[in-house]
């Protein structure tokens, strides 16, 4: 009888062990992630300046989004970020294939390509701001060599967003390159040899043999790139602060500007909810792919 009770107690301890280990993390996750999400949704249905009493607004903040030209500019720029940032996985894969070669001195070259990934985005923003400077920047000097007048990239409402995206591509490409290098290190050599015996080479080898084995790295690279492009904020805040004349606004920066500087917490929260829902779509497809791979 005593042994039976000890056995039941031991089984209960085993069942509760995951709760003991996951409990603190789940509490922190709920406190700092789940609660703020639902709190933001609640605030989005109110007019609030962040200090006084909240006033119920219903769907007014959401209706206002459709007629706000700055919100439409932010959505357009986010789409532009999303499309152009897709170059990062492609260039990252190309660099990874090049750096995966067994060549003398390749470790030094790898470290040079890896370097942008470890730099803080604020530093990258400052570096590219100096690079684009029409008076003292390197870009201006290069254009002068070709007899072209320096272009004030960040002061041109038609070019500012593109200039920031180029700055964002630099570290993101390095990150994708690292993912693909990790994936290439786990590629099955026997499958490669079998492909060579079957006559596969060049593009055929890459498409039918290598890329299918890099699918997990590709899914992660695409998902992280998409989410990163949707929540882009740091570079815009450092390089243009949304200018000139609001032409480089994105959803994350407009949310910040409306809530912090214009004291429109409800409207800023509504923008945050829209951005959250858009990101959820991509996160859903990512998780679905991960679950399917686990089931296989």
VEXDREN-2710 file (C-alpha; in Angstrom, 1 decimal):
% VEXDREN-2710
k/r/px/py/pz
1/UNK/0.0/0.0/0.0
2/UNK/2.8/2.3/0.9
3/UNK/4.7/1.5/-2.3
4/UNK/1.5/2.1/-4.3
5/UNK/1.1/5.6/-2.8
6/UNK/4.8/6.4/-3.5
7/UNK/4.3/5.3/-7.1
8/UNK/1.2/7.5/-7.6
9/UNK/3.1/10.4/-6.0
10/UNK/6.0/9.8/-8.4
11/UNK/3.7/9.7/-11.4
12/UNK/2.1/12.9/-10.3
13/UNK/5.5/14.6/-10.0
14/UNK/6.4/13.5/-13.5
15/UNK/3.1/14.9/-14.8
16/UNK/3.6/18.2/-13.0
17/UNK/7.3/18.6/-14.0
18/UNK/6.5/20.4/-17.3
19/UNK/4.3/22.8/-15.4
20/UNK/7.1/23.6/-12.9
21/UNK/9.5/24.3/-15.7
22/UNK/7.1/26.1/-18.1
23/UNK/5.2/28.0/-15.4
24/UNK/7.6/30.9/-14.8
25/UNK/8.1/31.4/-18.6
26/UNK/4.3/31.2/-19.3
27/UNK/3.6/33.8/-16.5
28/UNK/6.2/36.2/-18.0
29/UNK/4.9/35.6/-21.5
30/UNK/1.3/36.3/-20.4
31/UNK/2.3/39.3/-18.4
32/UNK/4.6/41.0/-21.0
33/UNK/3.0/39.7/-24.3
34/UNK/-0.5/38.4/-24.0
35/UNK/-1.8/41.0/-21.6
36/UNK/-0.4/44.0/-23.7
37/UNK/-1.9/42.6/-26.8
38/UNK/-5.4/42.5/-25.4
39/UNK/-4.9/45.8/-23.6
40/UNK/-3.9/47.4/-27.0
41/UNK/-7.0/46.0/-28.6
42/UNK/-9.1/47.5/-25.8
43/UNK/-7.4/50.9/-26.0
44/UNK/-8.0/50.9/-29.8
45/UNK/-11.8/51.3/-29.2
46/UNK/-11.2/54.4/-27.1
47/UNK/-10.1/58.0/-27.4
48/UNK/-7.3/58.5/-25.0
49/UNK/-4.3/60.8/-24.6
50/UNK/-2.4/58.5/-22.3
51/UNK/-3.1/60.5/-19.2
52/UNK/-6.7/61.2/-18.6
53/UNK/-9.8/59.1/-18.7
54/UNK/-10.5/56.9/-21.7
55/UNK/-13.6/57.7/-23.7
56/UNK/-15.4/55.0/-25.7
57/UNK/-15.1/55.5/-29.4
58/UNK/-16.3/52.2/-30.9
59/UNK/-14.9/51.7/-34.4
60/UNK/-14.2/55.4/-35.0
61/UNK/-10.4/54.9/-34.9
62/UNK/-10.6/52.1/-37.4
63/UNK/-13.0/54.1/-39.7
64/UNK/-10.5/57.0/-39.6
65/UNK/-7.7/54.8/-41.0
66/UNK/-9.3/54.5/-44.4
67/UNK/-9.4/58.3/-44.9
68/UNK/-5.9/59.0/-43.4
69/UNK/-3.5/59.7/-46.2
70/UNK/-0.5/59.1/-43.9
71/UNK/-1.9/55.6/-43.0
72/UNK/-2.3/54.9/-46.8
73/UNK/1.3/56.0/-47.3
74/UNK/2.4/53.7/-44.5
75/UNK/0.7/50.7/-46.0
76/UNK/2.2/51.5/-49.4
77/UNK/5.7/51.7/-47.9
78/UNK/5.2/48.5/-45.9
79/UNK/4.3/46.7/-49.1
80/UNK/7.4/48.2/-50.8
81/UNK/9.5/47.0/-47.9
82/UNK/7.9/43.6/-48.1
83/UNK/8.6/43.2/-51.8
84/UNK/12.1/44.6/-52.0
85/UNK/13.3/42.8/-48.8
86/UNK/12.6/39.5/-50.6
87/UNK/16.0/40.1/-52.2
88/UNK/17.6/39.3/-48.9
89/UNK/17.0/35.5/-49.0
90/UNK/18.0/35.3/-52.7
91/UNK/21.2/37.2/-52.2
92/UNK/21.8/35.4/-48.9
93/UNK/21.5/32.0/-50.6
94/UNK/23.9/33.1/-53.4
95/UNK/26.5/34.3/-50.9
96/UNK/26.1/31.1/-48.8
97/UNK/26.7/28.9/-51.9
98/UNK/29.9/31.0/-52.7
99/UNK/31.1/31.0/-49.1
100/UNK/30.5/27.2/-48.7
101/UNK/33.4/26.5/-51.1
102/UNK/36.6/25.0/-49.6
103/UNK/39.0/27.8/-50.6
104/UNK/42.0/29.1/-48.7
105/UNK/41.2/32.3/-46.7
106/UNK/37.4/31.7/-46.9
107/UNK/37.0/32.1/-43.1
108/UNK/38.2/35.7/-43.4
109/UNK/35.8/36.3/-46.2
110/UNK/33.0/34.7/-44.2
111/UNK/33.7/37.0/-41.2
112/UNK/33.5/40.0/-43.5
113/UNK/30.0/39.0/-44.8
114/UNK/28.9/38.1/-41.2
115/UNK/30.0/41.5/-39.8
116/UNK/26.7/43.4/-40.8
117/UNK/24.6/40.9/-38.8
118/UNK/26.3/41.7/-35.5
119/UNK/26.1/45.5/-35.9
120/UNK/23.2/47.3/-34.1
121/UNK/20.6/48.8/-36.5
122/UNK/21.1/52.2/-35.0
123/UNK/24.7/52.1/-36.0
124/UNK/23.8/50.9/-39.5
125/UNK/21.3/53.8/-39.8
126/UNK/24.0/56.3/-38.9
127/UNK/26.5/54.7/-41.3
128/UNK/24.1/54.9/-44.2
129/UNK/23.0/58.4/-43.3
130/UNK/26.7/59.4/-43.6
131/UNK/27.0/57.4/-46.8
132/UNK/24.0/59.2/-48.4
133/UNK/25.1/62.7/-47.2
134/UNK/25.2/64.8/-50.4
135/UNK/28.0/67.0/-49.2
136/UNK/30.5/64.6/-47.4
137/UNK/29.1/61.1/-48.1
138/UNK/30.8/58.3/-50.0
139/UNK/27.9/58.1/-52.5
140/UNK/28.4/61.8/-53.4
141/UNK/32.1/61.2/-54.1
142/UNK/31.3/58.2/-56.2
143/UNK/28.8/60.1/-58.3
144/UNK/31.3/63.0/-58.7
145/UNK/33.8/60.6/-60.2
146/UNK/31.2/59.9/-62.9
147/UNK/30.4/63.6/-63.3
148/UNK/27.0/63.2/-61.7
149/UNK/25.6/65.8/-59.3
150/UNK/25.2/64.4/-55.7
151/UNK/21.7/63.2/-54.9
152/UNK/20.2/64.0/-51.5
153/UNK/18.6/60.5/-51.2
154/UNK/17.1/60.9/-47.7
155/UNK/15.8/64.4/-48.5
156/UNK/14.0/63.3/-51.6
157/UNK/10.5/62.0/-50.9
158/UNK/10.7/59.7/-53.9
159/UNK/14.0/58.1/-52.9
160/UNK/14.0/58.2/-49.1
161/UNK/12.1/54.9/-48.6
162/UNK/14.3/53.1/-51.2
163/UNK/17.5/54.4/-49.4
164/UNK/16.3/53.1/-46.1
165/UNK/15.4/49.7/-47.6
166/UNK/18.9/49.3/-49.0
167/UNK/20.2/50.0/-45.5
168/UNK/17.9/47.3/-44.1
169/UNK/18.9/44.8/-46.8
170/UNK/22.5/44.8/-45.6
171/UNK/22.1/43.1/-42.2
172/UNK/19.1/41.0/-43.4
173/UNK/21.1/39.5/-46.2
174/UNK/23.8/38.6/-43.7
175/UNK/21.3/36.9/-41.5
176/UNK/19.8/34.9/-44.4
177/UNK/23.3/33.9/-45.5
178/UNK/24.0/32.5/-42.0
179/UNK/20.8/30.5/-42.1
180/UNK/21.7/29.0/-45.5
181/UNK/25.3/28.3/-44.5
182/UNK/23.9/26.3/-41.5
183/UNK/21.6/24.5/-43.9
184/UNK/24.3/23.7/-46.3
185/UNK/26.4/22.1/-43.5
186/UNK/23.6/19.6/-43.0
187/UNK/23.0/18.7/-46.7
188/UNK/23.3/15.0/-47.2
189/UNK/26.5/14.3/-49.2
190/UNK/25.2/10.9/-50.4
191/UNK/22.2/12.6/-52.1
192/UNK/24.6/15.0/-53.8
193/UNK/26.7/12.1/-55.1
194/UNK/23.6/10.3/-56.2
195/UNK/22.5/13.4/-58.1
196/UNK/25.9/13.6/-59.8
197/UNK/25.7/9.9/-60.9
198/UNK/22.3/10.7/-62.4
199/UNK/23.9/13.5/-64.4
200/UNK/22.7/16.5/-62.3
201/UNK/24.9/19.5/-62.3
202/UNK/24.8/23.3/-62.0
203/UNK/21.3/24.7/-61.9
204/UNK/19.7/21.2/-62.0
205/UNK/21.7/20.1/-59.0
206/UNK/20.8/23.2/-57.1
207/UNK/17.1/23.1/-58.0
208/UNK/16.4/19.4/-57.6
209/UNK/18.9/18.2/-55.0
210/UNK/20.2/21.1/-52.8
211/UNK/17.2/23.5/-52.5
212/UNK/14.8/20.7/-51.3
213/UNK/17.2/20.0/-48.5
214/UNK/17.3/23.7/-47.7
215/UNK/13.6/24.0/-47.3
216/UNK/13.6/24.5/-43.5
217/UNK/16.2/27.3/-43.8
218/UNK/14.2/28.9/-46.6
219/UNK/11.0/28.9/-44.6
220/UNK/12.8/30.6/-41.6
221/UNK/14.6/33.1/-43.9
222/UNK/11.4/34.1/-45.6
223/UNK/9.3/34.3/-42.4
224/UNK/11.9/36.4/-40.5
225/UNK/12.4/38.7/-43.5
226/UNK/8.6/39.2/-43.9
227/UNK/8.1/39.9/-40.2
228/UNK/11.2/42.2/-40.1
229/UNK/10.0/44.2/-43.1
230/UNK/6.5/44.6/-41.6
231/UNK/7.8/45.8/-38.2
232/UNK/10.6/48.1/-39.7
233/UNK/11.1/51.0/-37.3
234/UNK/14.7/51.5/-36.1
235/UNK/16.2/52.6/-39.4
236/UNK/13.3/55.0/-40.2
237/UNK/13.6/56.6/-36.8
238/UNK/17.3/57.1/-37.2
239/UNK/17.6/58.0/-40.8
240/UNK/14.6/60.2/-41.7
241/UNK/12.2/60.2/-38.7
242/UNK/9.4/59.5/-41.2
243/UNK/10.4/62.4/-43.5
244/UNK/10.6/64.1/-45.8
245/UNK/7.0/65.2/-45.3
246/UNK/6.0/61.8/-44.0
247/UNK/7.0/60.0/-47.2
248/UNK/8.9/57.3/-45.5
249/UNK/6.3/56.4/-42.9
250/UNK/5.5/52.8/-42.2
251/UNK/2.8/51.3/-39.9
252/UNK/5.2/50.8/-36.9
253/UNK/6.6/54.3/-37.1
254/UNK/3.1/55.9/-37.6
255/UNK/1.8/53.9/-34.6
256/UNK/4.7/55.3/-32.5
257/UNK/4.3/58.8/-33.7
258/UNK/0.6/59.0/-33.2
259/UNK/0.7/57.5/-29.7
260/UNK/3.8/59.1/-28.3
261/UNK/4.0/62.5/-30.0
262/UNK/0.4/63.2/-31.0
263/UNK/-1.0/61.8/-27.7
264/UNK/-3.6/59.7/-29.7
265/UNK/-3.2/56.4/-27.9
266/UNK/-6.4/55.0/-29.2
267/UNK/-5.6/55.7/-32.8
268/UNK/-2.0/54.5/-32.4
269/UNK/-3.4/51.3/-30.8
270/UNK/-5.7/50.8/-33.8
271/UNK/-2.7/51.0/-36.2
272/UNK/-0.9/48.5/-33.9
273/UNK/-3.9/46.1/-34.1
274/UNK/-3.9/46.2/-37.9
275/UNK/-0.2/45.6/-38.0
276/UNK/-0.6/42.7/-35.5
277/UNK/-3.3/41.1/-37.7
278/UNK/-1.2/41.3/-40.8
279/UNK/1.8/39.7/-39.1
280/UNK/-0.4/37.0/-37.7
281/UNK/-1.3/35.9/-41.2
282/UNK/2.4/35.2/-42.1
283/UNK/3.1/33.7/-38.6
284/UNK/0.2/31.3/-39.2
285/UNK/1.6/30.0/-42.5
286/UNK/5.0/29.6/-40.9
287/UNK/3.7/27.6/-38.0
288/UNK/1.6/25.5/-40.3
289/UNK/4.6/24.6/-42.4
290/UNK/6.6/23.8/-39.2
291/UNK/3.9/21.5/-37.9
292/UNK/3.6/19.7/-41.3
293/UNK/7.3/19.1/-41.3
294/UNK/7.2/17.7/-37.8
295/UNK/4.4/15.4/-38.8
296/UNK/6.4/14.1/-41.8
END
